[in-house]
Amino acid sequence: MKLQGRQDRLREILNKIRVEQQTTLEELARFFCVSTATIRRDIKVLEEKSAVVQTVGGGIIYQTEHTGAVDPGRIGHRIEEKIRIAEHCTELIRDHDDVLIGPGTTTFLAGKIISGIEDRRFRIITSSLELALEAGAAPNIRAVVLGGEVWNKYVVGPRVGRGYFEECHRQHTMILSADGIEATRGVTVFESRLVPMIEAMVSVSSRIILATDSSKFGKSCFNRVARFDQLRYVVTDHDAPPDYVALLKEHGIDVRLV
């Protein structure tokens, strides 16, 4: 992975460690195509900011004092693409936004990276207990965790967040994930237990950002959660099928290939 400058590399190093929780100087050097001496200097900068900790044996660990652990098995495949997509979502967050984070691996990554934003004040509303704890530790972020039954680290069930959604405004920004994106059915997900919460989030959002890697295009799952005309942005990778990119643009969607 080749980057333009040091600041870009520092940001990417921190995001990679944030997701993987731990790595080594050698692994980072190979990934970023630089020498271990260069990575060692970069890690020193991040250590001074209390972002990471370097162990005696050369391991690099994400500073997790206020952070829930990430299970790498949850992230799945196409990790580099998902990190790029998640990072781009941070550019779409505005000062004083109320941001709904939908369930899913890419949205989870986006939420974790968004939790590192320091130059804007905003609110994160999520059904992920882990993400709420991390976001709530930041002084510029207000975190709201939606109430209900907990399943697989998410709050689920037909009454999830009922009090919040009954009383809130209808101008949220939502980051939405998908298991399938199909021309006739729109955005679909596999897990039925998550549908009531996703539908409630969609219903109160005026800016929906679909964050998904290109492997989801052309697939359709049982539960439809959003139509194309409800989406404002789609953030995906450069392997997205051109016919789907054209279709999304026909619906007036701003497609970001990263």
MARNU-982780 format. One line per field, with one value per atom (N, C-alpha, C): residue in three letters; x, y, z; atom name. Coordinates in steps of 0.1 Angstrom, whole numbers. Example, Ala and Ser with C-alpha at 12.3 -4.5 7.8 and 13.67 -1.06 7.14 Angstrom:
residuo: (Ala Ala Ala Ser Ser Ser) .
x: (132 123 132 128 137 129) .
y: (-57 -45 -33 -22 -11 0) .
z: (78 78 78 71 71 79) .
atomo: (N CA C N CA C) .
***
This chain:
residuo: (Met Met Met Lys Lys Lys Leu Leu Leu Gln Gln Gln Gly Gly Gly Arg Arg Arg Gln Gln Gln Asp Asp Asp Arg Arg Arg Leu Leu Leu Arg Arg Arg Glu Glu Glu Ile Ile Ile Leu Leu Leu Asn Asn Asn Lys Lys Lys Ile Ile Ile Arg Arg Arg Val Val Val Glu Glu Glu Gln Gln Gln Gln Gln Gln Thr Thr Thr Thr Thr Thr Leu Leu Leu Glu Glu Glu Glu Glu Glu Leu Leu Leu Ala Ala Ala Arg Arg Arg Phe Phe Phe Phe Phe Phe Cys Cys Cys Val Val Val Ser Ser Ser Thr Thr Thr Ala Ala Ala Thr Thr Thr Ile Ile Ile Arg Arg Arg Arg Arg Arg Asp Asp Asp Ile Ile Ile Lys Lys Lys Val Val Val Leu Leu Leu Glu Glu Glu Glu Glu Glu Lys Lys Lys Ser Ser Ser Ala Ala Ala Val Val Val Val Val Val Gln Gln Gln Thr Thr Thr Val Val Val Gly Gly Gly Gly Gly Gly Gly Gly Gly Ile Ile Ile Ile Ile Ile Tyr Tyr Tyr Gln Gln Gln Thr Thr Thr Glu Glu Glu His His His Thr Thr Thr Gly Gly Gly Ala Ala Ala Val Val Val Asp Asp Asp Pro Pro Pro Gly Gly Gly Arg Arg Arg Ile Ile Ile Gly Gly Gly His His His Arg Arg Arg Ile Ile Ile Glu Glu Glu Glu Glu Glu Lys Lys Lys Ile Ile Ile Arg Arg Arg Ile Ile Ile Ala Ala Ala Glu Glu Glu His His His Cys Cys Cys Thr Thr Thr Glu Glu Glu Leu Leu Leu Ile Ile Ile Arg Arg Arg Asp Asp Asp His His His Asp Asp Asp Asp Asp Asp Val Val Val Leu Leu Leu Ile Ile Ile Gly Gly Gly Pro Pro Pro Gly Gly Gly Thr Thr Thr Thr Thr Thr Thr Thr Thr Phe Phe Phe Leu Leu Leu Ala Ala Ala Gly Gly Gly Lys Lys Lys Ile Ile Ile Ile Ile Ile Ser Ser Ser Gly Gly Gly Ile Ile Ile Glu Glu Glu Asp Asp Asp Arg Arg Arg Arg Arg Arg Phe Phe Phe Arg Arg Arg Ile Ile Ile Ile Ile Ile Thr Thr Thr Ser Ser Ser Ser Ser Ser Leu Leu Leu Glu Glu Glu Leu Leu Leu Ala Ala Ala Leu Leu Leu Glu Glu Glu Ala Ala Ala Gly Gly Gly Ala Ala Ala Ala Ala Ala Pro Pro Pro Asn Asn Asn Ile Ile Ile Arg Arg Arg Ala Ala Ala Val Val Val Val Val Val Leu Leu Leu Gly Gly Gly Gly Gly Gly Glu Glu Glu Val Val Val Trp Trp Trp Asn Asn Asn Lys Lys Lys Tyr Tyr Tyr Val Val Val Val Val Val Gly Gly Gly Pro Pro Pro Arg Arg Arg Val Val Val Gly Gly Gly Arg Arg Arg Gly Gly Gly Tyr Tyr Tyr Phe Phe Phe Glu Glu Glu Glu Glu Glu Cys Cys Cys His His His Arg Arg Arg Gln Gln Gln His His His Thr Thr Thr Met Met Met Ile Ile Ile Leu Leu Leu Ser Ser Ser Ala Ala Ala Asp Asp Asp Gly Gly Gly Ile Ile Ile Glu Glu Glu Ala Ala Ala Thr Thr Thr Arg Arg Arg Gly Gly Gly Val Val Val Thr Thr Thr Val Val Val Phe Phe Phe Glu Glu Glu Ser Ser Ser Arg Arg Arg Leu Leu Leu Val Val Val Pro Pro Pro Met Met Met Ile Ile Ile Glu Glu Glu Ala Ala Ala Met Met Met Val Val Val Ser Ser Ser Val Val Val Ser Ser Ser Ser Ser Ser Arg Arg Arg Ile Ile Ile Ile Ile Ile Leu Leu Leu Ala Ala Ala Thr Thr Thr Asp Asp Asp Ser Ser Ser Ser Ser Ser Lys Lys Lys Phe Phe Phe Gly Gly Gly Lys Lys Lys Ser Ser Ser Cys Cys Cys Phe Phe Phe Asn Asn Asn Arg Arg Arg Val Val Val Ala Ala Ala Arg Arg Arg Phe Phe Phe Asp Asp Asp Gln Gln Gln Leu Leu Leu Arg Arg Arg Tyr Tyr Tyr Val Val Val Val Val Val Thr Thr Thr Asp Asp Asp His His His Asp Asp Asp Ala Ala Ala Pro Pro Pro Pro Pro Pro Asp Asp Asp Tyr Tyr Tyr Val Val Val Ala Ala Ala Leu Leu Leu Leu Leu Leu Lys Lys Lys Glu Glu Glu His His His Gly Gly Gly Ile Ile Ile Asp Asp Asp Val Val Val Arg Arg Arg Leu Leu Leu Val Val Val) .
x: (8 0 9 8 17 9 14 7 16 9 16 25 21 30 28 36 37 24 17 5 -6 -6 -15 -12 1 6 3 5 2 -13 -21 -36 -39 -33 -36 -31 -19 -13 -22 -27 -36 -49 -54 -67 -65 -54 -51 -49 -42 -40 -53 -61 -74 -83 -83 -91 -85 -72 -66 -62 -61 -58 -43 -36 -22 -15 -2 5 20 29 43 49 61 68 70 74 77 64 53 40 36 38 34 43 56 66 62 59 55 42 32 19 21 29 30 42 49 60 71 74 85 94 105 114 109 114 110 115 126 131 121 115 104 92 88 76 80 92 95 94 98 97 82 74 60 53 57 51 55 67 71 62 59 49 36 31 18 18 30 32 31 37 37 23 14 0 -8 -2 -9 -19 -16 -26 -22 -9 -5 5 8 18 27 41 50 56 55 60 75 81 95 99 90 93 91 87 84 69 61 46 41 30 23 9 4 -9 -17 -29 -38 -41 -40 -43 -58 -61 -75 -81 -76 -81 -95 -100 -114 -121 -115 -119 -124 -135 -139 -131 -128 -120 -127 -119 -124 -121 -131 -129 -126 -113 -109 -118 -124 -132 -145 -149 -161 -159 -147 -145 -146 -142 -144 -133 -137 -127 -128 -119 -118 -115 -107 -105 -99 -90 -84 -94 -103 -114 -123 -127 -136 -130 -117 -111 -112 -109 -109 -124 -133 -147 -151 -147 -150 -144 -131 -124 -131 -136 -143 -155 -162 -175 -172 -160 -157 -158 -155 -156 -170 -180 -194 -201 -194 -199 -198 -209 -208 -209 -204 -205 -220 -222 -235 -245 -239 -248 -252 -264 -268 -267 -257 -253 -258 -267 -271 -262 -256 -247 -255 -258 -265 -255 -261 -253 -245 -234 -227 -212 -203 -189 -184 -188 -183 -188 -200 -205 -199 -196 -189 -175 -168 -155 -156 -166 -168 -171 -179 -182 -169 -160 -148 -139 -138 -129 -135 -149 -155 -153 -152 -150 -136 -128 -115 -115 -126 -127 -126 -118 -115 -120 -122 -124 -139 -148 -162 -169 -180 -189 -201 -205 -216 -221 -232 -237 -238 -234 -235 -247 -256 -267 -265 -264 -260 -267 -268 -273 -261 -249 -237 -232 -232 -227 -212 -205 -190 -187 -194 -192 -196 -207 -212 -202 -195 -185 -173 -169 -157 -160 -172 -175 -178 -183 -186 -174 -163 -150 -144 -149 -144 -151 -144 -150 -159 -157 -165 -177 -178 -189 -199 -212 -222 -227 -227 -231 -244 -253 -266 -267 -269 -271 -286 -291 -305 -309 -320 -323 -331 -330 -337 -329 -333 -326 -313 -303 -289 -287 -283 -280 -267 -257 -244 -238 -239 -233 -242 -253 -262 -275 -282 -295 -305 -314 -323 -338 -347 -361 -370 -383 -393 -395 -391 -392 -379 -369 -356 -356 -351 -351 -364 -375 -388 -390 -385 -387 -379 -367 -359 -366 -370 -375 -389 -396 -409 -408 -397 -396 -385 -377 -366 -370 -361 -364 -361 -364 -363 -352 -341 -330 -317 -317 -304 -296 -283 -274 -272 -274 -273 -262 -254 -245 -250 -254 -261 -252 -253 -245 -255 -250 -258 -252 -260 -255 -257 -266 -269 -275 -271 -276 -280 -293 -298 -307 -306 -312 -327 -334 -349 -353 -345 -349 -342 -332 -325 -316 -316 -306 -313 -306 -311 -301 -306 -298 -303 -294 -297 -305 -300 -305 -318 -328 -342 -343 -335 -336 -331 -323 -318 -328 -337 -346 -354 -361 -369 -360 -348 -340 -335 -331 -326 -337 -349 -360 -364 -363 -365 -355 -342 -331 -334 -337 -340 -351 -362 -374 -371 -360 -358 -345 -341 -328 -331 -325 -326 -314 -303 -290 -286 -288 -284 -271 -261 -248 -247 -248 -246 -231 -226 -211 -210 -205 -204 -193 -187 -177 -184 -176 -182 -187 -183 -188 -203 -209 -223 -233 -227 -235 -239 -252 -257 -263 -262 -267 -280 -289 -301 -304 -307 -311 -326 -330 -344 -351 -344 -350 -346 -355 -352 -353 -343 -343 -343 -340 -340 -341 -348 -349 -337 -334 -323 -326 -339 -343 -342 -340 -338 -323 -314 -300 -295 -286 -280 -266 -258 -245 -243 -235 -230 -214 -208 -194 -189 -182 -177 -163 -158 -145 -145 -134 -133 -137 -139 -143 -158 -166 -180 -184 -194 -198 -202 -197 -201 -216 -223 -237 -244 -240 -246 -242 -230 -226 -235 -237 -246 -260 -265 -279 -281 -271 -272 -272 -264 -263 -276 -283 -296 -306 -305 -314 -309 -300 -295 -286 -280 -271 -257 -251 -237 -228 -222 -214 -199 -194 -179 -172 -162 -154 -140 -137 -125 -115) .
y: (-12 0 12 21 32 45 53 66 78 89 101 107 109 116 109 115 109 111 122 124 114 111 101 87 84 71 70 81 80 77 84 82 67 62 48 38 41 32 31 42 42 35 37 31 16 11 -3 -9 -3 -8 -8 3 4 -8 -12 -23 -37 -39 -52 -53 -42 -42 -44 -52 -53 -58 -54 -58 -57 -57 -56 -46 -41 -32 -38 -50 -57 -58 -61 -62 -49 -38 -25 -20 -23 -19 -26 -39 -46 -40 -37 -32 -19 -10 4 6 -5 -4 6 6 15 6 12 5 4 -6 -7 5 11 24 35 36 46 43 31 27 30 27 29 44 53 67 71 65 68 64 52 47 55 61 70 82 87 99 95 83 79 76 71 68 81 92 105 110 106 110 101 91 81 73 71 64 49 46 32 29 17 13 2 4 -5 -14 -27 -37 -39 -46 -48 -57 -66 -75 -70 -57 -51 -51 -56 -56 -42 -39 -26 -28 -22 -25 -11 -12 0 3 16 20 19 9 6 9 19 23 26 33 36 28 18 12 -2 -6 -20 -28 -40 -49 -52 -52 -56 -71 -78 -92 -92 -95 -95 -104 -115 -124 -117 -106 -99 -91 -88 -78 -85 -98 -105 -102 -104 -102 -88 -85 -71 -61 -63 -54 -41 -41 -28 -19 -25 -18 -12 -20 -16 -4 -5 7 19 18 30 36 27 31 38 32 37 51 52 65 76 73 83 88 79 83 94 95 106 119 120 133 138 129 132 136 135 139 154 161 175 179 191 196 196 191 191 181 171 160 151 145 134 122 113 102 89 82 69 59 50 39 26 21 9 -3 -15 -27 -31 -38 -44 -41 -49 -47 -34 -30 -17 -5 -6 5 5 -6 -7 -1 -4 2 17 22 36 43 36 42 43 33 34 45 46 57 70 71 84 88 79 82 89 88 95 109 114 128 137 147 157 171 174 188 192 183 185 180 186 181 175 163 156 145 139 128 115 104 91 83 78 70 56 46 32 22 10 -2 -10 -6 -14 -9 -18 -14 -10 -18 -16 -2 1 14 26 24 35 38 28 30 37 34 40 55 57 71 80 74 82 87 81 85 98 102 113 126 137 149 156 154 162 154 141 133 129 130 125 112 102 88 85 79 74 59 51 36 33 27 24 12 13 2 -9 -21 -33 -45 -56 -69 -69 -75 -76 -90 -89 -102 -99 -107 -106 -92 -86 -73 -61 -64 -54 -54 -43 -43 -46 -55 -59 -60 -64 -67 -56 -59 -50 -37 -36 -24 -17 -20 -14 1 8 23 30 23 28 42 45 58 69 65 75 78 68 70 77 75 82 97 101 115 123 117 124 131 139 146 137 142 133 138 144 149 143 130 123 120 119 113 98 89 75 68 60 51 37 33 20 10 -2 -13 -22 -32 -41 -55 -65 -78 -81 -73 -74 -61 -58 -46 -51 -51 -57 -47 -47 -36 -35 -45 -44 -43 -48 -49 -38 -32 -22 -28 -22 -26 -37 -48 -59 -64 -71 -77 -91 -99 -113 -115 -109 -112 -104 -112 -106 -99 -103 -97 -82 -78 -65 -55 -61 -53 -42 -45 -34 -22 -24 -13 -6 -13 -6 2 -3 4 16 15 27 38 34 44 50 42 48 58 55 64 77 79 92 99 94 99 107 118 126 125 120 117 103 94 80 77 73 69 54 48 34 31 24 21 6 2 -12 -15 -27 -30 -36 -37 -41 -55 -64 -78 -79 -68 -69 -66 -60 -57 -69 -70 -81 -92 -90 -100 -95 -104 -101 -110 -104 -112 -111 -118 -119 -106 -97 -85 -73 -66 -53 -42 -33 -23 -9 -7 7 6 16 18 27 26 34 49 53 67 72 64 69 72 68 70 83 90 102 99 90 87 72 67 53 54 49 48 34 31 18 18 6 6 6 7 9 -4 -15 -27 -28 -18 -17 -19 -27 -29 -16 -13 0 1 -10 -9 -5 -9 -5 9 13 27 36 33 41 41 29 28 37 37 45 60 64 78 82 73 76 80 74 77 90 97 109 107 95 92 97 103 107 94 89 76 80 75 78 65 64 52 55 47 50 38) .
z: (0 0 0 -10 -12 -9 0 4 0 0 -5 5 17 27 41 50 64 71 70 77 73 60 55 61 61 67 81 89 103 106 98 99 96 85 81 91 96 106 118 123 135 132 121 117 116 110 109 122 131 145 153 151 158 154 141 137 142 140 142 157 164 179 181 173 175 163 161 149 153 143 145 136 139 130 116 116 103 94 101 93 88 96 91 80 81 71 57 58 46 40 48 44 37 43 38 29 26 16 20 33 38 47 51 60 74 82 96 104 100 106 105 93 91 99 100 108 123 127 141 145 136 138 139 130 130 143 148 160 172 171 182 183 171 171 177 173 178 193 198 212 220 215 221 223 214 214 222 229 237 229 215 207 206 207 207 217 220 229 222 223 217 228 225 235 233 243 242 230 227 216 202 201 188 184 193 190 192 184 185 189 200 205 206 201 202 216 220 234 236 245 247 261 267 280 280 269 269 257 252 239 241 236 236 226 229 220 207 197 184 181 177 173 158 154 140 132 138 130 126 132 128 116 113 102 88 88 75 65 52 41 36 26 20 31 40 51 47 37 32 26 18 12 22 32 43 51 53 61 52 39 31 30 29 29 42 53 66 68 64 65 57 45 37 43 51 57 67 73 83 76 63 55 54 55 53 66 77 90 93 96 97 112 115 129 133 145 152 145 137 132 143 141 149 140 143 134 139 131 134 127 135 130 130 117 116 119 121 123 111 113 101 103 97 99 93 82 76 84 88 96 110 115 128 127 116 114 112 105 103 117 125 138 147 146 154 149 136 130 132 131 134 148 157 171 173 163 164 159 154 149 161 159 170 166 154 149 147 151 150 163 166 177 171 176 170 180 176 185 177 183 177 184 176 182 176 185 180 188 182 190 194 191 195 208 218 232 231 223 222 216 206 199 208 215 224 235 240 251 245 233 227 224 217 213 225 235 247 255 252 259 252 240 234 239 242 248 238 225 215 210 215 209 221 218 227 221 230 225 231 223 228 224 233 230 231 220 220 229 236 245 239 245 241 245 239 241 234 241 235 228 215 208 200 202 194 195 207 210 204 198 193 201 202 207 196 198 188 193 185 189 184 183 177 185 198 205 207 200 202 199 209 208 206 211 208 213 226 231 223 219 211 198 190 177 177 188 189 191 197 201 194 186 179 167 161 149 137 125 113 104 109 101 105 108 112 99 101 91 96 86 89 81 87 80 80 68 66 59 63 57 50 42 35 33 32 28 13 7 -7 -12 -25 -32 -46 -49 -61 -68 -81 -90 -87 -85 -83 -69 -59 -45 -37 -41 -34 -24 -11 -1 8 9 17 28 38 48 51 56 59 72 83 97 100 101 103 117 127 140 140 130 129 121 115 106 113 124 130 134 139 143 130 120 108 102 101 95 103 116 125 122 121 118 104 94 81 81 89 89 95 103 109 103 91 85 72 71 58 50 56 48 51 42 44 35 42 36 36 24 23 22 32 32 29 18 14 5 6 -4 -16 -27 -40 -41 -32 -32 -30 -24 -21 -33 -44 -55 -63 -67 -75 -66 -53 -43 -37 -33 -27 -15 -4 8 11 21 24 28 36 41 34 28 22 33 34 44 38 26 20 5 -1 -15 -20 -33 -38 -36 -38 -37 -23 -13 0 3 -5 -3 -8 0 -5 -10 -4 -8 -8 -17 -16 -16 -6 -5 -7 -17 -20 -27 -30 -36 -51 -58 -72 -80 -73 -80 -82 -78 -79 -94 -97 -111 -118 -129 -136 -138 -141 -144 -131 -119 -107 -103 -106 -104 -112 -125 -133 -128 -124 -119 -106 -97 -85 -89 -98 -102 -109 -116 -122 -112 -100 -89 -81 -86 -80 -68 -67 -56 -59 -49 -50 -47 -57 -55 -53 -43 -39 -41 -50 -52 -45 -35 -28 -27) .
atomo: (N CA C N CA C N CA C N CA C N CA C N CA C N CA C N CA C N CA C N CA C N CA C N CA C N CA C N CA C N CA C N CA C N CA C N CA C N CA C N CA C N CA C N CA C N CA C N CA C N CA C N CA C N CA C N CA C N CA C N CA C N CA C N CA C N CA C N CA C N CA C N CA C N CA C N CA C N CA C N CA C N CA C N CA C N CA C N CA C N CA C N CA C N CA C N CA C N CA C N CA C N CA C N CA C N CA C N CA C N CA C N CA C N CA C N CA C N CA C N CA C N CA C N CA C N CA C N CA C N CA C N CA C N CA C N CA C N CA C N CA C N CA C N CA C N CA C N CA C N CA C N CA C N CA C N CA C N CA C N CA C N CA C N CA C N CA C N CA C N CA C N CA C N CA C N CA C N CA C N CA C N CA C N CA C N CA C N CA C N CA C N CA C N CA C N CA C N CA C N CA C N CA C N CA C N CA C N CA C N CA C N CA C N CA C N CA C N CA C N CA C N CA C N CA C N CA C N CA C N CA C N CA C N CA C N CA C N CA C N CA C N CA C N CA C N CA C N CA C N CA C N CA C N CA C N CA C N CA C N CA C N CA C N CA C N CA C N CA C N CA C N CA C N CA C N CA C N CA C N CA C N CA C N CA C N CA C N CA C N CA C N CA C N CA C N CA C N CA C N CA C N CA C N CA C N CA C N CA C N CA C N CA C N CA C N CA C N CA C N CA C N CA C N CA C N CA C N CA C N CA C N CA C N CA C N CA C N CA C N CA C N CA C N CA C N CA C N CA C N CA C N CA C N CA C N CA C N CA C N CA C N CA C N CA C N CA C N CA C N CA C N CA C N CA C N CA C N CA C N CA C N CA C N CA C N CA C N CA C N CA C N CA C N CA C N CA C N CA C N CA C N CA C N CA C N CA C N CA C N CA C N CA C N CA C N CA C N CA C N CA C N CA C N CA C N CA C N CA C N CA C N CA C N CA C N CA C N CA C N CA C N CA C N CA C N CA C N CA C N CA C N CA C N CA C N CA C N CA C N CA C N CA C N CA C N CA C N CA C N CA C N CA C N CA C N CA C N CA C N CA C N CA C N CA C N CA C N CA C N CA C N CA C N CA C N CA C N CA C N CA C N CA C N CA C N CA C N CA C N CA C N CA C N CA C N CA C) .
***
